[in-house]
Amino acid sequence: MQKGTALVVGATGISGGNLASYLVANGWSVYGLSRRGAAQSGMIPVAADLTDRDGVHAALANLPVTHVFYCTWVRRENEKANIDANSAMMRNLFDALDCQNLKHVSLVTGTKQYLGSFDAYGSGRIETPFRESEPRVPGDNFYYALEDVLFEAASQYGFTWNVHRPHTVIGYARGNAMNMGITLAVYASICKATGKPFIFPGSQTQWNALTDMTDALLLARQMEWAATMPGAANQAFNTVNGDTFRWRRMWKEIGEYFGLEVTDCPETPQPLEKQMAGIESTWRDIADKHNLVEPDIEKLVSWWHTDADLGREQECVNDITKSRDFGFSEFRETRGAFFDLFARLRNEKIIP
């Protein structure tokens, strides 16, 4: 039985791509919106740039959408520009759709809800574990702006909503700006090929503190559950795997997976962006030697984002009591999520 007609916005990203695949497998009719209109099995591709108001209107005209899953964003030079650009994108979407037919809209944001924006990262200093009831951190934050646009549209058109706040997402996606899993796999593969030790790039705080992460499939399951469970409507939910870990153990386990020498965390951070400066030709040689499908390392990694996550100077743990109380009980071991991703990357010849 068809569950609904979904529009996944950002259908080539780590969250949207995995969600689109999951919804198709679970009986949804799925339109996947991205700038390139890239296709995947069972999904109807829609090409549009949300910053182009007229183009969005033309692309979305007369689509019989009942559910929107908003999994995209753009980064600009500062947070005020982030707010302007991302708010305009969501407004363009609502202006283009026949919102009278919408039943539900889901928005994916993240842990910067509690940590503060890129411009003031770590300024929140909210006590862990982070709870959905925490007040907004003072200062500009495009997550808050997106929520406000969503709430305004829901009030105007009468649809229900959810906001999902994952921590760092583990999952398969190429060309994604926030993909720690592939970034670490590529870094480990370079260390293996060059004989370099697998050096943790981040802070002593992250090395030693508890943290958590989010598997992309678990996020997809929570999004479908919340969008179709009447009692879960109009709620924000943290979305993490359900386990906690310390990087000092996880890093060693990842290093062992790749057969690498793992050193203790350096006293000062060793950012990947600095470690990997000028590594492009080395990766091309690795790709050529092993017949890998992507010789351009810039289409695989996000050094800057992984550096930001691993360089934090505060503990980051998300409370998921609320979603459990509402009935969502899915769990995913984070180590297994990493290893499953690494195995897929090898099978698809993305890493050696």
NORSULKA-V172594 format. One record per backbone hydrogen bond with DSSP energy under -0.5 kcal/mol. CO is the residue of the C=O (numbers start at 1). NH is the residue of the N-H. E is the energy in kcal/mol with one decimal. If there is no record, write none. Layout:
co = <CO,CO>
nh = <NH,NH>
e = <E,E>
This chain:
co = <4,4,5,5,6,6,7,7,8,8,8,9,10,13,14,15,16,17,18,19,20,21,22,23,24,27,28,29,30,31,31,32,33,33,34,40,42,43,44,46,46,48,49,51,52,53,54,55,56,57,60,63,66,66,67,68,68,69,69,70,78,79,80,81,82,83,84,85,86,87,88,89,90,91,92,93,97,98,99,103,104,105,106,107,107,110,111,111,112,113,114,115,115,115,117,118,120,130,131,141,141,142,143,144,145,146,147,148,149,150,151,152,153,154,160,161,161,162,163,164,164,165,166,168,169,170,178,179,180,181,182,183,184,185,186,187,188,189,190,191,191,197,198,201,203,204,205,206,207,209,210,211,213,214,215,216,217,218,219,220,221,222,223,224,225,225,228,229,230,232,235,237,239,241,245,246,246,247,249,250,251,252,253,254,255,256,261,261,271,271,272,274,276,279,280,281,282,283,284,285,286,287,287,288,295,296,297,297,299,302,303,304,305,306,307,309,310,312,316,317,317,320,321,322,323,323,324,327,333,334,335,336,337,338,339,340,341,342,343,344,345,345,346,349>
nh = <6,29,66,67,8,31,9,69,10,11,33,71,13,17,18,19,20,21,22,23,24,25,26,28,27,3,30,6,44,8,33,46,10,11,48,43,30,45,32,34,48,50,52,53,56,57,58,59,60,61,63,65,103,104,7,70,106,9,71,108,82,83,84,85,86,87,88,89,90,91,92,93,94,95,96,97,99,101,102,160,68,162,70,109,164,113,114,115,116,137,126,122,123,124,120,121,123,319,134,144,145,146,147,148,149,150,151,152,153,154,155,156,157,158,105,234,235,107,237,109,166,239,111,214,171,216,180,183,184,185,186,187,188,189,190,191,192,193,194,195,196,199,263,270,207,208,209,247,248,247,316,245,241,170,219,220,221,222,223,224,225,226,227,228,228,229,230,232,233,235,163,165,167,332,211,249,250,251,253,254,255,256,257,258,260,259,198,263,274,275,276,277,279,283,284,285,286,287,288,289,290,291,292,291,297,299,300,301,175,306,307,308,309,310,311,312,203,206,212,129,130,324,325,326,327,328,327,329,337,338,339,340,341,342,343,344,345,346,347,348,350,351,349,293>
e = <-0.6,-2.4,-2.7,-2.1,-0.6,-3.2,-0.7,-2.8,-0.7,-0.5,-2.7,-2.5,-1.5,-2.2,-0.7,-2.1,-2.7,-1.9,-2.0,-2.8,-2.4,-2.1,-1.2,-2.3,-1.4,-1.4,-0.6,-2.9,-3.0,-3.0,-0.6,-2.7,-2.5,-2.1,-2.1,-2.2,-0.5,-0.7,-2.7,-2.1,-0.6,-0.6,-2.4,-0.9,-2.4,-2.0,-2.2,-2.2,-2.2,-0.9,-1.9,-1.9,-3.2,-1.6,-2.6,-0.5,-3.1,-2.8,-0.8,-2.4,-2.1,-2.6,-2.2,-2.6,-2.6,-2.3,-1.9,-1.9,-1.9,-2.3,-2.6,-1.8,-2.2,-2.6,-1.6,-1.8,-1.5,-1.8,-0.9,-2.4,-2.1,-1.6,-3.7,-0.6,-3.1,-1.6,-2.0,-1.6,-1.7,-0.7,-0.5,-1.4,-0.9,-1.4,-0.7,-0.9,-2.0,-2.9,-1.9,-0.7,-1.4,-2.4,-2.3,-2.2,-2.1,-2.5,-3.0,-2.2,-2.2,-2.7,-2.1,-1.9,-2.8,-2.1,-1.9,-2.6,-0.8,-2.4,-3.0,-3.0,-0.6,-1.9,-0.9,-2.7,-0.5,-2.9,-0.5,-1.8,-2.9,-1.9,-2.6,-2.4,-2.8,-2.1,-2.2,-2.5,-2.4,-2.2,-2.2,-1.3,-1.2,-1.3,-0.7,-0.7,-2.0,-1.9,-2.6,-0.9,-1.9,-0.6,-0.9,-2.0,-2.7,-3.1,-2.1,-2.1,-2.3,-2.4,-2.4,-2.3,-2.4,-2.7,-2.0,-1.2,-0.7,-1.2,-0.7,-2.2,-1.3,-0.5,-1.6,-2.8,-0.9,-2.0,-1.9,-1.4,-2.3,-3.2,-2.1,-2.6,-2.5,-2.5,-1.9,-1.5,-2.9,-1.0,-3.1,-0.5,-0.6,-2.8,-3.2,-1.2,-1.9,-2.2,-2.1,-2.0,-2.2,-3.1,-2.3,-2.4,-2.1,-0.6,-2.4,-0.6,-0.9,-1.7,-1.9,-2.1,-1.5,-2.1,-2.7,-2.0,-2.2,-2.6,-1.3,-0.7,-2.2,-0.6,-0.6,-0.6,-3.0,-1.7,-2.7,-1.8,-0.6,-2.8,-1.0,-0.7,-1.9,-2.3,-2.5,-2.6,-1.9,-2.7,-2.3,-2.0,-2.5,-2.0,-2.5,-2.2,-3.0,-1.2,-1.5,-2.6>
